[in-house]
Amino acid sequence: MQTTSSSHAVHSLGYHIIWCPKYRHTVLDGAVADELKKILTETCTTYKWLLQEIEVMPDHVHIFVQADHLTAPAEIAKTLKSISTVYIFSKFPVLKKQKFWGSGLVA
């Protein structure tokens, strides 16, 4: 983990965030997993978070990300989950109809 500094602080904060799809459906495999990794990597780059590690399992996601001291871990999780949900459902619309009955991907 790397140490980051700003004008008044030096920090080395890493967050291990885990989440599951709603109803813990095993939908995060194959092309969905590849697209999910891609969008999570792009989102971390956009928000200037350092993505250390990502693991997508069929029924949950592990991500280890470094952020500055002003960004709350809940904000990181909320941003990653919401952006990836919108992207996955737009890329795979049949997923929303078959498994989630029109509701969201994550609880």
Rosetta constraint file for C-alpha pairs under 8 A:
AtomPair CA 1 CA 12 HARMONIC 6.91 0.50
AtomPair CA 1 CA 14 HARMONIC 7.47 0.50
AtomPair CA 1 CA 52 HARMONIC 7.95 0.50
AtomPair CA 1 CA 66 HARMONIC 7.88 0.50
AtomPair CA 2 CA 12 HARMONIC 6.23 0.50
AtomPair CA 3 CA 10 HARMONIC 6.94 0.50
AtomPair CA 3 CA 11 HARMONIC 5.69 0.50
AtomPair CA 3 CA 12 HARMONIC 4.63 0.50
AtomPair CA 4 CA 10 HARMONIC 5.77 0.50
AtomPair CA 4 CA 11 HARMONIC 5.38 0.50
AtomPair CA 4 CA 12 HARMONIC 6.09 0.50
AtomPair CA 4 CA 68 HARMONIC 7.56 0.50
AtomPair CA 5 CA 9 HARMONIC 5.62 0.50
AtomPair CA 5 CA 10 HARMONIC 4.20 0.50
AtomPair CA 5 CA 11 HARMONIC 6.13 0.50
AtomPair CA 6 CA 10 HARMONIC 6.40 0.50
AtomPair CA 11 CA 68 HARMONIC 7.18 0.50
AtomPair CA 11 CA 69 HARMONIC 6.73 0.50
AtomPair CA 12 CA 66 HARMONIC 7.54 0.50
AtomPair CA 12 CA 68 HARMONIC 7.88 0.50
AtomPair CA 13 CA 66 HARMONIC 5.67 0.50
AtomPair CA 13 CA 67 HARMONIC 6.24 0.50
AtomPair CA 13 CA 68 HARMONIC 6.89 0.50
AtomPair CA 13 CA 69 HARMONIC 7.01 0.50
AtomPair CA 14 CA 64 HARMONIC 6.70 0.50
AtomPair CA 14 CA 65 HARMONIC 5.57 0.50
AtomPair CA 14 CA 66 HARMONIC 4.28 0.50
AtomPair CA 14 CA 67 HARMONIC 6.67 0.50
AtomPair CA 15 CA 63 HARMONIC 7.98 0.50
AtomPair CA 15 CA 64 HARMONIC 5.49 0.50
AtomPair CA 15 CA 65 HARMONIC 5.38 0.50
AtomPair CA 15 CA 66 HARMONIC 6.23 0.50
AtomPair CA 15 CA 67 HARMONIC 7.99 0.50
AtomPair CA 15 CA 73 HARMONIC 6.82 0.50
AtomPair CA 16 CA 62 HARMONIC 7.04 0.50
AtomPair CA 16 CA 63 HARMONIC 5.75 0.50
AtomPair CA 16 CA 64 HARMONIC 4.39 0.50
AtomPair CA 16 CA 65 HARMONIC 6.66 0.50
AtomPair CA 17 CA 62 HARMONIC 5.94 0.50
AtomPair CA 17 CA 63 HARMONIC 5.31 0.50
AtomPair CA 17 CA 64 HARMONIC 6.27 0.50
AtomPair CA 17 CA 65 HARMONIC 7.93 0.50
AtomPair CA 17 CA 77 HARMONIC 6.82 0.50
AtomPair CA 18 CA 60 HARMONIC 7.04 0.50
AtomPair CA 18 CA 61 HARMONIC 5.52 0.50
AtomPair CA 18 CA 62 HARMONIC 4.66 0.50
AtomPair CA 18 CA 63 HARMONIC 6.44 0.50
AtomPair CA 19 CA 60 HARMONIC 5.63 0.50
AtomPair CA 19 CA 61 HARMONIC 5.49 0.50
AtomPair CA 19 CA 62 HARMONIC 7.04 0.50
AtomPair CA 19 CA 106 HARMONIC 7.75 0.50
AtomPair CA 20 CA 24 HARMONIC 5.81 0.50
AtomPair CA 20 CA 59 HARMONIC 5.96 0.50
AtomPair CA 20 CA 60 HARMONIC 4.23 0.50
AtomPair CA 20 CA 61 HARMONIC 6.40 0.50
AtomPair CA 20 CA 106 HARMONIC 6.50 0.50
AtomPair CA 20 CA 107 HARMONIC 7.85 0.50
AtomPair CA 21 CA 25 HARMONIC 6.12 0.50
AtomPair CA 21 CA 26 HARMONIC 7.91 0.50
AtomPair CA 21 CA 27 HARMONIC 7.92 0.50
AtomPair CA 21 CA 59 HARMONIC 6.49 0.50
AtomPair CA 21 CA 60 HARMONIC 6.52 0.50
AtomPair CA 21 CA 105 HARMONIC 5.43 0.50
AtomPair CA 21 CA 106 HARMONIC 4.53 0.50
AtomPair CA 21 CA 107 HARMONIC 6.85 0.50
AtomPair CA 22 CA 100 HARMONIC 7.59 0.50
AtomPair CA 22 CA 104 HARMONIC 7.32 0.50
AtomPair CA 22 CA 105 HARMONIC 5.56 0.50
AtomPair CA 22 CA 106 HARMONIC 4.58 0.50
AtomPair CA 22 CA 107 HARMONIC 5.06 0.50
AtomPair CA 24 CA 59 HARMONIC 5.67 0.50
AtomPair CA 24 CA 60 HARMONIC 7.55 0.50
AtomPair CA 25 CA 58 HARMONIC 7.96 0.50
AtomPair CA 25 CA 59 HARMONIC 5.92 0.50
AtomPair CA 25 CA 99 HARMONIC 7.44 0.50
AtomPair CA 26 CA 58 HARMONIC 4.71 0.50
AtomPair CA 26 CA 59 HARMONIC 4.47 0.50
AtomPair CA 27 CA 32 HARMONIC 7.39 0.50
AtomPair CA 27 CA 58 HARMONIC 5.78 0.50
AtomPair CA 27 CA 59 HARMONIC 6.58 0.50
AtomPair CA 28 CA 32 HARMONIC 5.51 0.50
AtomPair CA 28 CA 33 HARMONIC 4.98 0.50
AtomPair CA 28 CA 56 HARMONIC 6.89 0.50
AtomPair CA 28 CA 57 HARMONIC 6.39 0.50
AtomPair CA 28 CA 58 HARMONIC 4.38 0.50
AtomPair CA 28 CA 59 HARMONIC 6.17 0.50
AtomPair CA 28 CA 60 HARMONIC 7.45 0.50
AtomPair CA 29 CA 33 HARMONIC 4.75 0.50
AtomPair CA 29 CA 34 HARMONIC 7.75 0.50
AtomPair CA 29 CA 56 HARMONIC 7.79 0.50
AtomPair CA 29 CA 57 HARMONIC 7.02 0.50
AtomPair CA 29 CA 58 HARMONIC 5.16 0.50
AtomPair CA 30 CA 34 HARMONIC 6.52 0.50
AtomPair CA 31 CA 35 HARMONIC 6.15 0.50
AtomPair CA 32 CA 36 HARMONIC 6.02 0.50
AtomPair CA 32 CA 88 HARMONIC 7.19 0.50
AtomPair CA 32 CA 92 HARMONIC 7.86 0.50
AtomPair CA 33 CA 37 HARMONIC 6.18 0.50
AtomPair CA 33 CA 56 HARMONIC 6.21 0.50
AtomPair CA 33 CA 57 HARMONIC 7.89 0.50
AtomPair CA 33 CA 58 HARMONIC 7.91 0.50
AtomPair CA 34 CA 38 HARMONIC 6.30 0.50
AtomPair CA 35 CA 39 HARMONIC 6.18 0.50
AtomPair CA 35 CA 88 HARMONIC 7.35 0.50
AtomPair CA 36 CA 40 HARMONIC 6.06 0.50
AtomPair CA 36 CA 56 HARMONIC 7.99 0.50
AtomPair CA 36 CA 84 HARMONIC 6.56 0.50
AtomPair CA 36 CA 88 HARMONIC 7.03 0.50
AtomPair CA 37 CA 41 HARMONIC 6.10 0.50
AtomPair CA 37 CA 54 HARMONIC 7.33 0.50
AtomPair CA 37 CA 56 HARMONIC 7.37 0.50
AtomPair CA 38 CA 42 HARMONIC 6.24 0.50
AtomPair CA 39 CA 43 HARMONIC 6.00 0.50
AtomPair CA 39 CA 84 HARMONIC 6.26 0.50
AtomPair CA 39 CA 87 HARMONIC 7.61 0.50
AtomPair CA 40 CA 44 HARMONIC 6.17 0.50
AtomPair CA 40 CA 80 HARMONIC 6.48 0.50
AtomPair CA 40 CA 84 HARMONIC 6.70 0.50
AtomPair CA 41 CA 45 HARMONIC 6.28 0.50
AtomPair CA 41 CA 51 HARMONIC 6.95 0.50
AtomPair CA 42 CA 46 HARMONIC 6.12 0.50
AtomPair CA 43 CA 47 HARMONIC 6.23 0.50
AtomPair CA 43 CA 80 HARMONIC 6.91 0.50
AtomPair CA 43 CA 83 HARMONIC 7.77 0.50
AtomPair CA 44 CA 48 HARMONIC 5.89 0.50
AtomPair CA 44 CA 49 HARMONIC 4.83 0.50
AtomPair CA 44 CA 50 HARMONIC 6.53 0.50
AtomPair CA 44 CA 51 HARMONIC 6.35 0.50
AtomPair CA 45 CA 49 HARMONIC 6.07 0.50
AtomPair CA 45 CA 50 HARMONIC 7.21 0.50
AtomPair CA 45 CA 51 HARMONIC 7.99 0.50
AtomPair CA 48 CA 67 HARMONIC 7.59 0.50
AtomPair CA 49 CA 65 HARMONIC 6.54 0.50
AtomPair CA 49 CA 66 HARMONIC 5.71 0.50
AtomPair CA 49 CA 67 HARMONIC 4.98 0.50
AtomPair CA 49 CA 68 HARMONIC 7.74 0.50
AtomPair CA 50 CA 65 HARMONIC 5.59 0.50
AtomPair CA 50 CA 66 HARMONIC 4.89 0.50
AtomPair CA 50 CA 67 HARMONIC 6.48 0.50
AtomPair CA 51 CA 63 HARMONIC 7.72 0.50
AtomPair CA 51 CA 64 HARMONIC 6.37 0.50
AtomPair CA 51 CA 65 HARMONIC 4.55 0.50
AtomPair CA 51 CA 66 HARMONIC 6.41 0.50
AtomPair CA 52 CA 63 HARMONIC 7.79 0.50
AtomPair CA 52 CA 64 HARMONIC 5.47 0.50
AtomPair CA 52 CA 65 HARMONIC 5.45 0.50
AtomPair CA 52 CA 66 HARMONIC 7.09 0.50
AtomPair CA 53 CA 63 HARMONIC 5.76 0.50
AtomPair CA 53 CA 64 HARMONIC 5.09 0.50
AtomPair CA 53 CA 65 HARMONIC 7.07 0.50
AtomPair CA 54 CA 61 HARMONIC 7.60 0.50
AtomPair CA 54 CA 62 HARMONIC 5.80 0.50
AtomPair CA 54 CA 63 HARMONIC 4.46 0.50
AtomPair CA 54 CA 64 HARMONIC 6.41 0.50
AtomPair CA 55 CA 61 HARMONIC 5.94 0.50
AtomPair CA 55 CA 62 HARMONIC 5.10 0.50
AtomPair CA 55 CA 63 HARMONIC 6.36 0.50
AtomPair CA 56 CA 60 HARMONIC 6.40 0.50
AtomPair CA 56 CA 61 HARMONIC 4.62 0.50
AtomPair CA 56 CA 62 HARMONIC 6.39 0.50
AtomPair CA 57 CA 61 HARMONIC 5.88 0.50
AtomPair CA 67 CA 71 HARMONIC 6.50 0.50
AtomPair CA 71 CA 75 HARMONIC 6.83 0.50
AtomPair CA 71 CA 76 HARMONIC 7.28 0.50
AtomPair CA 72 CA 76 HARMONIC 6.58 0.50
AtomPair CA 73 CA 77 HARMONIC 6.32 0.50
AtomPair CA 74 CA 78 HARMONIC 6.02 0.50
AtomPair CA 75 CA 79 HARMONIC 6.02 0.50
AtomPair CA 76 CA 80 HARMONIC 6.13 0.50
AtomPair CA 77 CA 81 HARMONIC 6.00 0.50
AtomPair CA 78 CA 82 HARMONIC 6.01 0.50
AtomPair CA 79 CA 83 HARMONIC 6.06 0.50
AtomPair CA 80 CA 84 HARMONIC 5.99 0.50
AtomPair CA 81 CA 85 HARMONIC 5.98 0.50
AtomPair CA 81 CA 106 HARMONIC 7.21 0.50
AtomPair CA 82 CA 86 HARMONIC 6.36 0.50
AtomPair CA 83 CA 87 HARMONIC 6.25 0.50
AtomPair CA 84 CA 88 HARMONIC 5.93 0.50
AtomPair CA 85 CA 89 HARMONIC 6.09 0.50
AtomPair CA 85 CA 104 HARMONIC 7.24 0.50
AtomPair CA 85 CA 105 HARMONIC 5.87 0.50
AtomPair CA 85 CA 106 HARMONIC 7.47 0.50
AtomPair CA 86 CA 90 HARMONIC 6.16 0.50
AtomPair CA 87 CA 91 HARMONIC 6.13 0.50
AtomPair CA 88 CA 92 HARMONIC 5.83 0.50
AtomPair CA 88 CA 93 HARMONIC 7.91 0.50
AtomPair CA 89 CA 93 HARMONIC 5.06 0.50
AtomPair CA 89 CA 95 HARMONIC 6.86 0.50
AtomPair CA 89 CA 96 HARMONIC 6.31 0.50
AtomPair CA 92 CA 96 HARMONIC 7.62 0.50
AtomPair CA 93 CA 97 HARMONIC 6.96 0.50
AtomPair CA 94 CA 98 HARMONIC 6.11 0.50
AtomPair CA 95 CA 99 HARMONIC 5.86 0.50
AtomPair CA 95 CA 100 HARMONIC 7.23 0.50
AtomPair CA 96 CA 100 HARMONIC 5.10 0.50
AtomPair CA 96 CA 101 HARMONIC 6.24 0.50
AtomPair CA 96 CA 102 HARMONIC 5.45 0.50
AtomPair CA 96 CA 103 HARMONIC 7.05 0.50
AtomPair CA 96 CA 104 HARMONIC 7.66 0.50
AtomPair CA 96 CA 105 HARMONIC 7.67 0.50
AtomPair CA 97 CA 101 HARMONIC 5.21 0.50
AtomPair CA 97 CA 102 HARMONIC 5.63 0.50
AtomPair CA 100 CA 104 HARMONIC 6.78 0.50
AtomPair CA 100 CA 105 HARMONIC 6.93 0.50
